[in-house]
């Protein structure tokens, strides 16, 4: 039985489930992949299903696809209920303060590490999340490429919100031909733009931008602004364009398996059964920590493995799985503490500021 009091009235619980599954995919793919392989290749018939699920965890790529679908869906819903000041303020306080905290700790730990900290100009460029336009390399052990794409998406949405009449025409049911033509033109444009960026993760913007479109149209369908047939067409065509771009730009990503299919299938399945899901305090709490976990996991978790190692190393010098799982639990506890004392108050501050701006406008 669903307990509505666990979540806020506007909260869509299936999004929380999707976020938890996404960061599970990323953490397993980045930090526990060898353990997953040993289980899936153990020959145990009771664990044969793990081989089928390998693309869902390989490199955490399916989790990234799932995150982008969630963003497309959530941001579309936000555009409907927020004005420009609210939208920009909410996104800024949600993304940048936690990102800057992670960067500060990351660079501080680099001072005594092998790698030297970047220059001041590189730091400013990285902190802006527009570093691709100046050729600045990725930070946080290369996880911030997804945030750079998110910020570009938010910027495009803010521009649309600024030209609100265009946005209303885009979503109004009586302007079906305008919306559909806009989609086809956008799809054509994304397919024919020069590959960007060409440093770091080559072409990730050209490859993954299509995924937001699927999330956007599913949200529009849920808002009863588009038909089921149109939504199906957009989801399928944007998915095909995404797969085509992988083949043209980064065919090596196929080594992760059908990760995009797993990401799309998971999101669509959760959306279809969303009214049947029962809420869980654990899922809601984990969901609130997903951004921090993503920011810190790929570089800080390795240090936790060393700091909280309590079992002898294996014959090959590896840290035993039980010891690393213990470190993971401690890591999640630290992320929860940062969320409570730092991230959550800042997000509330952002909402308060945007609310004041809305009342005064």
URCORHU-V573149 format. One record per backbone hydrogen bond with DSSP energy under -0.5 kcal/mol. CO is the residue of the C=O (numbers start at 1). NH is the residue of the N-H. If there is no record, write none. Layout:
co=(CO & CO)
nh=(NH & NH)
//
This chain:
co=(2 & 3 & 4 & 8 & 11 & 12 & 12 & 13 & 14 & 15 & 16 & 17 & 18 & 19 & 20 & 21 & 22 & 23 & 24 & 25 & 26 & 27 & 27 & 28 & 32 & 33 & 34 & 35 & 36 & 37 & 39 & 43 & 44 & 45 & 47 & 48 & 48 & 49 & 51 & 53 & 53 & 54 & 54 & 57 & 58 & 60 & 61 & 62 & 63 & 64 & 65 & 66 & 67 & 68 & 69 & 70 & 71 & 72 & 73 & 74 & 75 & 76 & 77 & 78 & 83 & 84 & 85 & 86 & 87 & 88 & 89 & 90 & 91 & 92 & 92 & 95 & 96 & 97 & 98 & 99 & 100 & 101 & 102 & 103 & 104 & 105 & 106 & 107 & 108 & 108 & 110 & 119 & 120 & 121 & 122 & 123 & 124 & 125 & 125 & 126 & 130 & 131 & 131 & 132 & 139 & 139 & 139 & 140 & 143 & 144 & 145 & 146 & 147 & 148 & 149 & 150 & 151 & 152 & 153 & 154 & 155 & 156 & 157 & 158 & 159 & 160 & 161 & 162 & 163 & 163 & 164 & 165 & 166 & 167 & 168 & 172 & 173 & 175 & 176 & 177 & 178 & 179 & 180 & 181 & 182 & 183 & 184 & 185 & 186 & 187 & 188 & 189 & 189 & 196 & 196 & 197 & 200 & 201 & 203 & 204 & 205 & 208 & 208 & 209 & 209 & 210 & 210 & 211 & 211 & 212 & 213 & 214 & 215 & 216 & 217 & 218 & 219 & 220 & 220 & 221 & 227 & 228 & 229 & 230 & 231 & 232 & 233 & 234 & 235 & 236 & 237 & 238 & 239 & 240 & 241 & 242 & 243 & 244 & 245 & 245 & 246 & 250 & 251 & 252 & 253 & 254 & 257 & 258 & 259 & 260 & 261 & 262 & 263 & 264 & 265 & 266 & 267 & 268 & 269 & 271 & 273 & 273 & 274 & 280 & 281 & 282 & 283 & 284 & 285 & 286 & 286 & 287 & 289 & 290 & 291 & 292 & 293 & 294 & 296 & 296 & 296 & 297 & 299 & 300 & 301 & 302 & 303 & 304 & 306 & 308 & 314 & 318 & 320 & 321 & 322 & 323 & 324 & 325 & 326 & 327 & 328 & 329 & 330 & 331 & 332 & 333 & 334 & 335 & 336 & 337 & 338 & 338 & 339 & 342 & 343 & 344 & 345 & 346 & 347 & 348 & 349 & 350 & 351 & 352 & 353 & 354 & 355 & 356 & 357)
nh=(4 & 6 & 7 & 11 & 13 & 15 & 16 & 17 & 18 & 19 & 20 & 21 & 22 & 23 & 24 & 25 & 26 & 27 & 28 & 29 & 30 & 31 & 32 & 32 & 36 & 37 & 38 & 39 & 40 & 41 & 42 & 45 & 47 & 48 & 50 & 51 & 52 & 53 & 54 & 56 & 57 & 57 & 58 & 60 & 61 & 64 & 65 & 66 & 67 & 68 & 69 & 70 & 71 & 72 & 73 & 74 & 75 & 76 & 77 & 78 & 79 & 80 & 81 & 82 & 87 & 88 & 89 & 90 & 91 & 92 & 93 & 94 & 95 & 96 & 97 & 99 & 100 & 101 & 102 & 103 & 104 & 105 & 106 & 107 & 108 & 109 & 110 & 111 & 111 & 112 & 113 & 123 & 124 & 125 & 126 & 127 & 128 & 129 & 130 & 129 & 133 & 134 & 136 & 135 & 142 & 143 & 144 & 143 & 146 & 148 & 149 & 150 & 151 & 152 & 153 & 154 & 155 & 156 & 157 & 158 & 159 & 160 & 161 & 162 & 163 & 167 & 164 & 164 & 166 & 167 & 168 & 169 & 170 & 171 & 172 & 175 & 176 & 179 & 180 & 181 & 182 & 183 & 184 & 185 & 186 & 187 & 188 & 189 & 190 & 191 & 192 & 192 & 193 & 205 & 206 & 203 & 202 & 204 & 207 & 208 & 209 & 211 & 212 & 212 & 213 & 213 & 214 & 214 & 215 & 216 & 217 & 218 & 219 & 220 & 221 & 222 & 223 & 225 & 226 & 224 & 231 & 232 & 233 & 234 & 235 & 236 & 237 & 238 & 239 & 240 & 241 & 242 & 243 & 244 & 245 & 246 & 247 & 248 & 249 & 250 & 250 & 253 & 254 & 255 & 256 & 257 & 259 & 262 & 263 & 264 & 265 & 266 & 267 & 268 & 269 & 270 & 271 & 272 & 273 & 274 & 276 & 277 & 277 & 284 & 285 & 286 & 287 & 288 & 289 & 289 & 290 & 290 & 293 & 294 & 295 & 296 & 297 & 298 & 299 & 300 & 301 & 301 & 303 & 304 & 305 & 306 & 307 & 308 & 309 & 310 & 317 & 314 & 324 & 325 & 326 & 327 & 328 & 329 & 330 & 331 & 332 & 333 & 334 & 335 & 336 & 337 & 338 & 339 & 340 & 341 & 342 & 343 & 344 & 346 & 347 & 348 & 349 & 350 & 351 & 352 & 353 & 354 & 355 & 356 & 357 & 358 & 359 & 360 & 361)
//
